[in-house]
Amino acid sequence: MEGTGAHGYFLATGGLDAYNYAPVLVQLLFHVLLLLDPLAALMVIRAHSGGPLFAAMVMLADVVGNWSVAWRAVMAHPTAFLRPIGLLPITLFGIFVLLTALPLRRALTSGG
């Protein structure tokens, strides 16, 4: 849900051009995440067995989109991205979601 807040904030403050630094497909993805992020969270909260895999796909798309935009800057100044906002927490949370998606799906499918 933090992602929903972030994407909502960027849309509210920057409008449709909030992500004009990114390629058009990444811009579209970031805007669509305003809908996909809460849907994924709702599916997991409601214990829908497809929720964890859906959340993993959404998070993977988000991480890939962010890394595709930031790749050159990270390569030029890697230590600049070792801070608790931006790319580092998105990446760490993405790894967490990906690593826990299958175990959580199994738990939800088995009724656990």
Backbone as a chain_set.jsonl record, in Angstrom:
{"seq": "MEGTGAHGYFLATGGLDAYNYAPVLVQLLFHVLLLLDPLAALMVIRAHSGGPLFAAMVMLADVVGNWSVAWRAVMAHPTAFLRPIGLLPITLFGIFVLLTALPLRRALTSGG", "coords": {"N": [[0.815, -1.203, 0.0], [2.1, 1.146, 0.462], [3.311, 1.756, -1.925], [1.093, 2.47, -3.453], [0.387, 4.86, -2.211], [2.694, 6.371, -2.81], [2.666, 6.418, -5.662], [0.215, 7.674, -6.032], [0.751, 10.155, -4.848], [2.764, 11.131, -6.594], [1.273, 11.324, -8.947], [-0.641, 13.201, -8.166], [0.952, 15.457, -7.635], [2.558, 15.76, -9.902], [1.025, 15.26, -12.08], [-0.013, 13.722, -15.196], [2.44, 13.773, -16.372], [4.277, 13.066, -14.478], [6.215, 11.108, -14.465], [7.966, 11.728, -16.541], [10.644, 11.401, -17.066], [11.097, 8.831, -17.686], [10.903, 6.048, -20.056], [8.022, 5.741, -22.237], [6.487, 3.346, -21.87], [7.276, 2.567, -19.302], [6.417, 4.765, -17.86], [3.647, 4.441, -18.213], [3.318, 1.979, -16.888], [3.987, 2.745, -14.225], [1.849, 4.454, -13.668], [-0.302, 2.679, -13.902], [0.25, 1.045, -11.779], [-0.887, 2.349, -9.67], [-3.391, 1.33, -9.534], [-2.957, -1.452, -9.584], [-1.314, -2.062, -7.346], [-2.955, -1.672, -4.917], [-4.896, -3.581, -5.522], [-3.449, -5.992, -5.52], [-2.658, -6.019, -2.827], [-5.172, -6.157, -1.577], [-6.043, -8.659, -2.502], [-4.23, -10.357, -1.223], [-4.709, -9.719, 1.48], [-7.342, -10.594, 1.696], [-6.906, -13.253, 1.553], [-6.863, -14.618, -0.885], [-6.013, -17.216, -3.031], [-4.587, -16.703, -5.367], [-3.474, -14.278, -4.88], [-0.773, -13.906, -3.74], [0.905, -14.645, -5.945], [0.046, -12.866, -7.9], [0.722, -10.463, -6.627], [3.491, -10.815, -6.594], [4.077, -10.709, -9.341], [3.283, -8.083, -9.933], [5.028, -6.662, -8.267], [7.507, -7.46, -9.305], [7.365, -6.303, -11.86], [7.324, -3.617, -11.079], [9.848, -3.344, -9.798], [11.589, -3.988, -11.948], [10.892, -1.92, -13.72], [11.707, 0.363, -12.224], [14.475, -0.168, -11.919], [15.236, -0.183, -14.618], [15.003, 2.475, -15.294], [16.799, 3.672, -13.533], [19.277, 2.481, -13.936], [21.672, 3.452, -15.331], [22.408, 5.635, -13.713], [22.847, 4.337, -11.282], [25.053, 2.78, -11.965], [26.895, 4.795, -12.414], [27.077, 6.138, -9.931], [27.031, 4.242, -7.516], [26.888, 4.175, -4.658], [25.193, 6.224, -4.022], [22.682, 5.229, -4.029], [22.322, 3.79, -1.783], [20.43, 4.3, 0.368], [17.648, 4.863, 2.591], [15.363, 5.376, 1.058], [13.638, 5.215, -2.065], [15.227, 3.374, -4.629], [16.584, 1.274, -3.228], [14.873, 0.335, -0.968], [12.648, -0.435, -2.524], [13.717, -2.468, -4.083], [14.573, -4.317, -2.084], [12.109, -4.917, -0.837], [10.812, -5.982, -3.029], [12.335, -8.322, -3.475], [11.707, -9.668, -1.092], [8.901, -10.057, -1.46], [8.915, -11.676, -3.764], [10.326, -13.933, -2.806], [8.611, -14.902, -0.86], [6.199, -15.43, -2.079], [5.442, -18.003, -3.229], [5.539, -19.801, -0.921], [3.54, -18.504, 0.649], [1.34, -18.7, -1.036], [1.031, -21.502, -1.107], [0.344, -21.912, 1.581], [-2.092, -20.537, 1.712], [-3.581, -21.957, -0.142], [-3.713, -24.489, 0.994], [-5.331, -24.002, 3.055], [-4.153, -23.083, 5.293]], "CA": [[0.0, 0.0, 0.0], [2.996, 2.308, 0.42], [3.475, 2.064, -3.344], [-0.107, 3.179, -3.88], [0.534, 6.23, -1.724], [3.751, 7.046, -3.573], [2.204, 6.683, -7.025], [-0.835, 8.679, -5.918], [1.405, 11.443, -4.59], [3.418, 11.587, -7.826], [0.228, 11.72, -9.885], [-1.259, 14.437, -7.664], [1.876, 16.596, -7.714], [3.166, 15.905, -11.22], [0.074, 14.981, -13.159], [0.324, 12.602, -16.075], [3.864, 13.88, -16.731], [5.07, 12.863, -13.263], [7.329, 10.189, -14.752], [8.445, 12.061, -17.885], [12.048, 11.011, -17.184], [11.127, 7.415, -18.036], [10.272, 5.701, -21.333], [6.562, 5.781, -22.195], [5.942, 2.118, -21.284], [7.528, 2.601, -17.857], [5.477, 5.767, -17.339], [2.332, 3.801, -18.165], [3.373, 0.998, -15.801], [3.954, 3.43, -12.939], [0.484, 4.94, -13.459], [-1.165, 1.509, -13.712], [0.521, 0.524, -10.435], [-1.817, 3.006, -8.752], [-4.526, 0.406, -9.428], [-2.511, -2.83, -9.339], [-0.792, -2.214, -5.979], [-3.995, -1.966, -3.919], [-5.564, -4.831, -5.874], [-2.598, -7.064, -5.007], [-2.759, -6.008, -1.362], [-6.505, -6.639, -1.227], [-6.099, -10.102, -2.75], [-3.471, -11.022, -0.158], [-5.436, -9.512, 2.736], [-8.535, -11.444, 1.664], [-6.415, -14.636, 1.501], [-7.126, -15.211, -2.198], [-4.832, -18.036, -3.328], [-3.83, -16.087, -6.456], [-2.94, -12.999, -4.429], [0.689, -13.818, -3.651], [1.543, -14.675, -7.271], [-0.277, -11.589, -8.531], [1.563, -9.458, -5.97], [4.868, -11.025, -7.056], [4.185, -10.195, -10.715], [3.2, -6.624, -9.86], [6.262, -6.165, -7.654], [8.592, -7.674, -10.264], [7.242, -5.249, -12.873], [7.72, -2.357, -10.443], [11.305, -3.36, -9.608], [12.232, -3.914, -13.268], [10.681, -0.56, -14.219], [12.577, 1.284, -11.49], [15.87, -0.43, -12.273], [15.495, 0.213, -16.01], [15.151, 3.933, -15.31], [17.928, 4.105, -12.695], [20.48, 1.673, -14.182], [22.874, 4.259, -15.645], [22.768, 6.426, -12.53], [23.409, 3.403, -10.297], [26.391, 2.404, -12.427], [27.768, 5.965, -12.276], [27.231, 6.486, -8.517], [26.308, 3.184, -6.801], [26.651, 4.43, -3.237], [24.115, 7.191, -3.887], [21.419, 4.497, -3.927], [22.302, 3.08, -0.508], [19.691, 5.13, 1.325], [16.386, 4.184, 2.926], [14.242, 5.753, 0.196], [13.898, 4.991, -3.478], [15.524, 2.095, -5.263], [16.979, 0.233, -2.272], [13.735, -0.336, -0.334], [11.813, -1.075, -3.547], [14.392, -3.711, -4.438], [14.518, -5.248, -0.954], [10.736, -5.381, -0.68], [10.549, -6.848, -4.183], [12.947, -9.625, -3.191], [10.881, -10.279, -0.058], [7.634, -10.502, -2.06], [9.204, -12.803, -4.655], [10.73, -15.112, -2.029], [7.522, -15.397, -0.016], [4.967, -15.629, -2.851], [5.063, -19.417, -3.316], [5.139, -20.342, 0.393], [2.276, -17.936, 1.071], [0.297, -19.305, -1.879], [0.801, -22.858, -0.599], [-0.369, -21.802, 2.865], [-3.471, -20.138, 1.454], [-4.246, -23.033, -0.871], [-3.969, -25.615, 1.893], [-6.231, -23.535, 4.109], [-3.346, -22.759, 6.465]], "C": [[0.857, 1.264, 0.0], [3.205, 2.733, -1.027], [2.289, 2.832, -3.898], [-0.029, 4.642, -3.452], [1.567, 7.01, -2.522], [3.278, 7.386, -4.983], [1.077, 7.708, -7.036], [-0.262, 10.072, -5.703], [2.045, 11.991, -5.869], [2.394, 12.037, -8.859], [-0.397, 13.042, -9.462], [-0.347, 15.643, -7.838], [2.444, 16.832, -9.108], [2.238, 15.667, -12.382], [0.517, 13.799, -13.999], [1.782, 12.622, -16.509], [4.784, 13.624, -15.545], [6.296, 11.997, -13.516], [7.936, 10.47, -16.122], [9.929, 11.752, -18.11], [12.184, 9.575, -17.681], [10.555, 7.19, -19.434], [8.746, 5.584, -21.162], [5.976, 4.523, -21.552], [6.15, 2.066, -19.77], [6.619, 3.629, -17.203], [4.089, 5.156, -17.187], [2.271, 2.778, -17.03], [3.241, 1.69, -14.448], [2.562, 3.993, -12.641], [-0.473, 3.777, -13.191], [-0.951, 0.895, -12.322], [-0.369, 1.173, -9.376], [-3.068, 2.149, -8.552], [-4.086, -1.002, -9.028], [-2.0, -3.051, -7.916], [-1.893, -2.487, -4.958], [-4.769, -3.243, -4.236], [-4.767, -6.022, -5.353], [-2.698, -7.151, -3.493], [-4.111, -6.561, -0.91], [-6.616, -8.152, -1.408], [-5.359, -10.873, -1.654], [-4.209, -10.904, 1.174], [-6.668, -10.411, 2.813], [-8.197, -12.924, 1.53], [-6.817, -15.351, 0.214], [-5.871, -15.966, -2.616], [-3.993, -17.474, -4.472], [-3.157, -14.781, -6.054], [-1.425, -12.924, -4.365], [1.387, -13.827, -5.011], [1.263, -13.39, -8.04], [0.591, -10.477, -7.951], [3.013, -9.586, -6.432], [5.058, -10.488, -8.472], [4.167, -8.668, -10.73], [4.515, -6.053, -9.316], [7.453, -6.339, -8.588], [8.551, -6.603, -11.352], [7.7, -3.902, -12.32], [9.237, -2.274, -10.291], [12.031, -3.228, -10.946], [12.069, -2.513, -13.859], [11.598, 0.447, -13.546], [14.044, 1.088, -11.844], [16.183, -0.012, -13.707], [15.711, 1.718, -16.117], [16.442, 4.351, -14.608], [19.259, 3.436, -13.043], [21.735, 2.513, -14.419], [23.342, 5.074, -14.439], [23.379, 5.531, -11.452], [24.824, 3.025, -10.69], [27.376, 3.565, -12.258], [28.071, 6.28, -10.811], [26.509, 5.456, -7.644], [26.006, 3.503, -5.343], [25.532, 5.446, -3.006], [22.762, 6.504, -3.69], [21.334, 3.659, -2.658], [21.68, 3.963, 0.564], [18.304, 4.514, 1.516], [15.16, 4.639, 2.138], [14.617, 5.422, -1.237], [14.192, 3.558, -3.847], [15.855, 0.98, -4.271], [15.779, -0.416, -1.591], [12.793, -1.01, -1.332], [12.406, -2.426, -3.91], [14.302, -4.732, -3.312], [13.11, -5.787, -0.737], [10.351, -6.302, -1.834], [11.117, -8.241, -3.982], [12.13, -10.374, -2.139], [9.584, -10.847, -0.643], [7.871, -11.716, -2.946], [9.551, -14.072, -3.878], [9.584, -15.711, -1.211], [6.253, -15.739, -0.795], [4.541, -17.097, -2.892], [4.728, -20.023, -1.959], [3.792, -19.788, 0.865], [1.125, -18.521, 0.258], [-0.011, -20.717, -1.401], [0.008, -22.82, 0.705], [-1.83, -21.431, 2.637], [-4.251, -21.229, 0.75], [-4.606, -24.204, 0.042], [-4.894, -25.234, 3.037], [-5.504, -23.12, 5.366], [-3.21, -21.306, 6.684]], "O": [[0.397, 2.329, -0.413], [3.27, 3.926, -1.326], [2.454, 3.737, -4.716], [-0.34, 5.545, -4.228], [1.346, 8.17, -2.871], [3.466, 8.51, -5.449], [0.994, 8.524, -7.954], [-0.725, 11.046, -6.297], [1.889, 13.169, -6.19], [2.616, 13.018, -9.568], [-0.655, 13.906, -10.3], [-0.818, 16.735, -8.154], [2.775, 17.963, -9.464], [2.617, 15.85, -13.539], [1.324, 12.978, -13.562], [2.308, 11.606, -16.964], [5.971, 13.943, -15.615], [7.311, 12.151, -12.837], [8.376, 9.542, -16.799], [10.411, 11.836, -19.24], [13.277, 9.152, -18.057], [9.813, 8.028, -19.946], [8.257, 5.353, -20.057], [5.044, 4.631, -20.755], [5.289, 1.573, -19.042], [6.103, 3.395, -16.11], [3.435, 5.331, -16.159], [1.285, 2.72, -16.296], [2.452, 1.254, -13.611], [2.138, 4.007, -11.486], [-1.357, 3.886, -12.341], [-1.866, 0.295, -11.758], [-0.578, 0.603, -8.306], [-3.724, 2.237, -7.514], [-4.753, -1.666, -8.234], [-2.228, -4.114, -7.339], [-1.784, -3.447, -4.195], [-5.247, -3.918, -3.324], [-5.344, -6.96, -4.802], [-2.81, -8.244, -2.939], [-4.178, -7.346, 0.035], [-7.207, -8.843, -0.578], [-5.821, -11.925, -1.214], [-4.32, -11.883, 1.912], [-6.995, -10.93, 3.88], [-9.094, -13.758, 1.407], [-7.081, -16.553, 0.226], [-4.774, -15.411, -2.56], [-2.794, -17.748, -4.537], [-2.355, -14.238, -6.813], [-0.838, -11.974, -4.883], [2.357, -13.096, -5.211], [2.133, -12.881, -8.747], [1.13, -9.651, -8.688], [3.689, -8.578, -6.638], [6.085, -9.879, -8.772], [4.94, -8.038, -11.451], [5.042, -5.076, -9.848], [8.317, -5.465, -8.659], [9.59, -6.057, -11.724], [8.379, -3.14, -13.007], [9.842, -1.253, -10.616], [12.977, -2.45, -11.067], [13.013, -1.976, -14.438], [12.2, 1.288, -14.213], [14.775, 2.058, -12.047], [17.284, 0.465, -13.982], [16.507, 2.18, -16.934], [17.106, 5.289, -15.048], [20.286, 3.81, -12.476], [22.755, 2.295, -13.764], [24.542, 5.182, -14.184], [24.33, 5.933, -10.781], [25.706, 2.957, -9.834], [28.557, 3.343, -11.989], [29.198, 6.649, -10.481], [25.462, 5.774, -7.08], [24.945, 3.123, -4.846], [24.982, 5.519, -1.907], [21.807, 7.132, -3.235], [20.38, 2.902, -2.476], [22.332, 4.323, 1.544], [17.849, 3.731, 0.683], [14.032, 4.318, 2.514], [15.8, 5.359, -1.574], [13.489, 2.638, -3.428], [15.433, -0.158, -4.473], [15.67, -1.642, -1.632], [12.203, -2.044, -1.021], [11.683, -3.416, -4.029], [13.988, -5.896, -3.56], [12.933, -6.979, -0.483], [9.644, -7.29, -1.635], [10.454, -9.233, -4.284], [11.888, -11.573, -2.276], [9.215, -11.985, -0.353], [7.112, -12.683, -2.888], [9.12, -15.164, -4.249], [9.596, -16.904, -0.909], [5.316, -16.289, -0.217], [3.381, -17.402, -2.613], [3.712, -20.708, -1.846], [2.986, -20.532, 1.424], [0.057, -18.804, 0.802], [-1.177, -21.096, -1.297], [-0.905, -23.622, 0.898], [-2.713, -21.964, 3.309], [-5.441, -21.413, 1.006], [-5.656, -24.828, -0.11], [-5.203, -26.064, 3.893], [-6.129, -22.836, 6.388], [-2.555, -20.884, 7.637]]}, "num_chains": 1, "name": "protein.A"}
